Amino acid sequence: MQRLITDATSSFPAWHIEEPKLIFAGDRRTEDPKTGITVFGPRQLDQLSRQAIRIGVVGTGETVQLLHNWLSTAEGRITAGRNKAGKAYDAVLAPDFPGFSPDSPFRCALELDERLCETLPLKDVEQAVEGASFSARVRGVVEVVAERLGVLAEREPSPDVVICAMPELVDRACGPQGRRGVFRAVPLTPRQRAEKRMRRQAARVGQMLLAFPSTDDEPEQEEHWDFHNALKVHAMRSQLPTQLIWESTLAGTRDTQDPATIAWNFFTALFYKAGNVPWELGFEAPGTCFVGVTFYRERPGASAVTRVSLAQVFSETGDGLVLRGEPVEWDRDRDRKPHLSEPAARKLLEHAIQQYEKHFNKPRRVVVHKTSRYWPEELAGFKAGLGDVQSFDFLTLERRGIRFLRLGHEPPLRGTVIQLARRNYLLYTRGYVPYLRAYPGMRVPNPIEIAEHHGDSSADKVCSEILALTKLNWNNCGFASRDPITIAFSRQVGRILTELPAVGIEAPLTKYKYYM
């Protein structure tokens, strides 16, 4: 429930944290990712893992051709253009994309090889989307695509990243409109016509069906599949990172973003998935291991086992790992949110630190971001899991709808901190950004509440780190995200992990790039 502080006699200490800087080529720093890449170039420009990215492609003949045309166009500058009203986009909020080529600021080429292109016959795609239910259609398409990914994985050399260019037919069958039951195969089969009548009858009695009815050979737990998530988990078999793009995006008919922003987001993610670093965080936190802890259901349904969704582990340079935890107890009488037992909390953090040390170095400090409060036994388990790491900060990050207003027409500045009580703060990760001369949002910003803080550091330090971690989303090239990366993708990754039993994968891949 939203609460508004209106009592003029109330007083809350408040201050502002300076916008964190990002590090680009030559150790040069700036606040904005797009400006940094355009002016300085990506981080470690002279040490790119590959000067050319080997691209694999899976798609129909038409989408493969559209992709080649679009990639060729993207070698040069792409402008934002004008919106539907004919007004030019703001040059600061939506700057031009400088191109992706050896002569562009990225200093990197795309290596397209016909041997790494797998063309899907249209009849195979049409057959895959004939399933009566949404999950059957998703399963049909991802299995066809995953088979081609397996072929690409066997090629020598294998691709660095595979672009899955999906046609409009798959978008309609397996995208949002297909989930809502809007998709209709042409022509409808007798079974589909019968199910259509069933849905109409159900609607007359006030039922809302969000998907096609399940059948005897369609397990109930598969009814909530998502195409993107199912594709990611199937791709883990081939151990190839994938980049999904729709035909409507390639054709320029998907109007969710301007052309320049689409290119920025696509190529930044592609660049990272190929093993390169677009930028690093600019705060001083050497040897700090950041861990995000959340929870998810192993399968859809109230009776499903709940696991630790993941421990998202990040170094101060931004390298990330995804770790799945053990089943947890959910005492609903004690709390509406799941919690870890003392042994489970200890084991999870020990595993996170071990993996951090294996991939990076021995941490000097551990910071845990969790979306639920710390039970006493849970807190004891995390402290025990630290081992010989002396410095720590354990924080609970929530959003309760508490909002403050400031004089004028704009919301509070991004980076505003308001103290509610001892070690209890609000932090505006969204708000007016002086660098952009605007508030880059559509709704009243809802600040993060640091509801609990156990540990050594000051409020300034932990809030500054949270603010910096909102700038580590390499799945797009925006100024900042709503949440720090430690918890930003928890729901998405949790949904991807939910798909594992259906695919038969016991141990998910740990690298962050496989979940993007």
Protein Blocks (a to p, Z undefined) as FASTA:
>chain_A
ZZddfbfkbccddddddddddddehhiacfblklmmmmnopehkllcfbfbdcddddddf
klmmmmmmmmmmmmmccdebjafkopacdfklmccdebjafkbmnopacdddfklcccdd
fklmmmmmmpfbfklmmmmmmmmmmmmmmmmmmpccddfbdcddddfklmmmmmmmlmno
maccddddfklmmmmmmmmmmmmnopacfbdcddfklcfklmmgcfklmmmmmmmmnopa
cddddfklmnopackbcfklmmmmmmmmmmmmnopafbacfbdcehiacdddddddfbgc
jkbccddfbacdddfkopacddddddddddfklombdcddfklmmmmmmmmmmmmmmmmm
ccfbdcdddfbdcdfklmmmmmmmnomafbdcddddddehiacddedjbdcdehiacdfb
ghiacddfbdcdfklopacbfbdcdddddfbccdjbdfklmmmmmmmmmmmcfkbccfbd
fbdfklmmmmmmmmmmmmmmmnopabdcfbfklmZZ
